Amino acid sequence: MSRIDNTFERLKADNKAAFVSYIMGGDPNFDTALEIMKGLPAAGVDVIELGLPFTDPMADGPSIQLAGQRALEDGMTLNQTLDMARQFRTGDDTTPIILMGYYNPIYSMGVDAFLAAAKDAGIDGLIVVDLPPEEDDELCLPTVATGLHFIRLATPTTDDRRLPAVLQNTSGFVYYVSITGITGAAEAQAADVGPEVARIKAASNLPVCVGFGVKTPERAAEIARIADGVVVGSAIVDQIGDGKAPADVLDFVRALSDGAHSARA
């Protein structure tokens, strides 16, 4: 089993939802980002989403756009993002890492070269937000053949006709986007999310994690009661963007993870 599969199995046995945190690779610089990344597991993070900086992040709101700009201005590249994962792996061989971003940097490197480098760096899965299921031959199927997970997004506009296509080659877990729009734009509402999580779980055996719009420990707890995992990105990235010290960022993350993990106690 993969690190992702093992993590969800363990948490399910403990009756806990997964807490998934997002940080942008290289934000605000390589060393600070790596320090924060290394501290995430001790702060209660079960799965790390590592953002790949890109110049045209069309699905992201201002917080993550600015994080990507900070990283790019400091010289961050795809290879350096993979090096962050590689250095993290020297001290942690169990926490799953999912690389999240856009297809252009991967295409520029070449799919085969990228997948080999990602696997060598200890990446466990990919979320590539601008490749629809109709393009699965491009990256999704080669990713799965390499032994990595390809995690797909479902949204409030993914109706019952579209859902089978979204789920067809998805693995690891399904990422349910709780709001319509860009990251960080609104708060997730458990009353709206609950029926959608149930609908996806009726169509798939995969865990369902909910992200976009989770900003507080209280909201993380609400979502954790109805989903298999809670994803927080913009709220953490905002702490980094405000210039908080890594220890303070990790304290903020710990409060969120405590909320998520205590939801079913």
N, C-alpha and C positions, 0 to 999 in steps of 0.2 A: 504493500500500500504506500501511497505517496504521503508526504508530510501533511498535505491538505486533508486527505482522507483520514489519516491518523488523528489529526487535530479535531475534526468534527466528530469522529467516533468517540474520542475521549470525553469531549464536552457533553455529548449526548448521554453518555453513561453517567456523568455527573449532574445531569439535568441543568445544564448551563447553556446559554447562548454564547456564540463566539463574539469576541470584540475584535473588530478589524480596524486598524488605523491606517490612514494615508499620509504620507509625507512626500514632498517633491525631492527627487534626487538632486543634490547639490544646492539646496536652499537653506540658508543664504549663501553658503559656500560648502565645499566638499567636506572639510574637517568638521564643521558644526553639524552638518546633516548626518554625517556618519556617527558622531557622538550621540545625537538624538536617536538615530536608528538602533544603535547598540543598546540604548537604555529602554527601548520600548517593551521588550518581553518582561523585564522586571517591573514595569509600570502596568502590567496586566494585559498586554496586547497578545492576542492569540495568533493573528495573521497580519502580516505587514503588506500593505500596498505601497509600492515604490513607484512614484511618478517619473515618467520619462519626459524631460523638458522638450517642448516643441514650440515653434514660432507661431503656430496658428491653431490654438487649442479651442476648437469651435464648440465643444460641449461643456466647457468650463466657465464658471463665473469669475468675477474680478479677483477673488482671493487666490485661486489656483493659477489664473493667468499671470498675476503679479509674481507668484512663487516661481513660475517657469521663467519669467523675465529675469528675476534675480539670479536664478541658476545659470541661465544662458549668458548673462552679462559677466558672470564669474568664470565663464569658459566651460561650463558643463557640457558633456557630450554623451552619446549613447555608450561608448566604451567606458567612460568614467562612471556612468550610472551602474553598469555591470560590475565595475571594480568596487563600487560601494557594497554591492551584494557579496562579492568575493571576500572583501575584508570582514564584513559582518560574519560570514560563515566560519572564519577562523576561530570564533568564540561561541558560535551557536549553530548547531547542525540540526536543530529540530523545528524552529519557528518557520512556518511557510512564508515565502516571499513571492508576491505576485507583481509583475511588472505591468504598469498601467499607462497607456498612452495612445499614440496615433501611429498609423502605419508608415508614414513617409520615412522616418529615420530607419525603420527596419528594412523597408524596400531599398533604401540607399545602400545599406550594408550588404544586402542580399539575404534572402530568407534562410538558406542553408547555413551560411556563415553565422548569421545572427542566432539561430537556434542552437548551433554547436556552442557558441560563446555563452549564451544564456544558461544552458545546461551546465557548462563548466563553472559558471559563476554561482551556481546554487539557486537559480530561479526555479520556482515550482509551477508557475502558471502565468498566463497572459490575459490581460483585458485590453483589447484594441477596439476603441469605441467607434471608429469610422469604417469598419469592415462588416457589412451586413452578411447574413447567412448565404446569400446568393454568391458571395465571393469566398466561400469556405475553401475552395481549392487553393486559393492564394496563400493563406497562412494557417487557417484553423486546422485543416487535415494534416499538413506537415507537422504542426505543433504536437498534435495528439500522437502522431506516429513516432515522434521523438521521445515521448514519455512525459511530456508536460501537459498540464491542463489548459484548456481554452475556455475561459469563463465569459458567458454572454450576458448582456444586459436585457432585462425586460422592463417595460415602462407602463404607465397608466394607459397608454394608447396601444399596447400590445393586446389585441383582442383574441378571441378563441380561434379565429382563422389563422392568425399570424403566429400564435404561441408555438404550435408544433415545429415550425421552421426555426424559431429561436432556440428551441430545446434540442433539436435533432443532434447536433454535434457538440453541445455544451458538456463540459465535465468539471468536476471539482465542486462547484456550487453555482447557483443562479443568483445574479446580482439584480435585485429589484430596485429600480429607481423610483423613489416614493413620490416624486413630484414631476410635473411636466415643466421642462425648462432646463436651465443651466445649474451647475453645482452651486450650492450656497444661497439659492434664490429665495427659499421659503423653508418653513419648518414641516417636517413629516408629521402626519396626524395618524395615530394608531387606528382610529375608527375607519379611516379610508384605506389604510394599508392592510389591515387584517383580512378582509375578504379577498384581496388580490394575492396575498401570500397563500391563502387556502386554495385558491384557484390554480396557482402554479404547482403547489404540492400535490394536487389531485392529478396533475398531468406529468409529474416527474418524481423520481425517488431522490433527487439531489437536494441538499440543503438549500434554503433560500435565505440570503442575507439582504438586509435593507439598508440603503444608503441614500445620500442627498437629503439635506434638511434635518440632520440630527446634530444638535449643537450643545446640549446640556446633559448632565448625568440623569436628570429626571426623564428627559425624552428618550435617552438611551435605554433606560429601564422599561419604559412603556413599549418600545419597539421589541426589546428582548423577550417580552412576554408572548409575543405572537410570531416571532421569526426565529430562525436558527442562528442568525448572526446580525450584528449591528455594525455599520460602517460609518466612521467619522473621518472627514477629510478637511473641509474648509475651516471648521472651528479650530483645528489643530494648526493648520497652515497660518491662520490669522495670528496665533500666538507667536509663531516664528517671525511672521512679517512685522509684528510689533516690536521685535528686537528682544524678546524675552530670552533669558539665559536657558540653556538646555535643561538645567535642573527644574526650572519653573515650568517649562513646556511639559516635561515629564510628569510633574505634579498634576497639571491639568489633565493629561492623558489618564493618569491613575484614577482621578475622580470619575472620569467617563467610564473607564473599565469597571470600576467598583459598581457604578450604577447598572451597567449591563449585566454583570455577573451576579448581582444580588436580586435581580428581578424575579427569579423563581424560587428564592429561598423560603 
